[in-house]
Amino acid sequence: MNPFETVKQNTSARQVAEFYGANVNKNGMCKCPFHNDKTPSMME
């Protein structure tokens, strides 16, 4: 297995989003970084 696949299998979308600065709430929602969100609309 290549390193990319190993990381992909062992890292959640939540971990990646939080690593890049998204504040993921307890429901797995965060503000979308691709447009001006006032309330969370992106789900992990």
C-alpha positions, 0 to 999 in steps of 0.5 A, a space after each residue: 500500500 502506498 503512503 497516500 492510501 495509508 493516510 487516507 485509511 487512517 484519517 477522518 474528514 473531521 481530522 482533515 477539516 480541523 487541521 486546516 482550521 475549520 471548527 467542526 461542531 458536535 454534529 459534524 457541521 462546519 462553515 464552508 470555506 468555499 463561500 461566505 457562510 453565516 451558519 454551518 452548511 458543510 458536513 464532514 
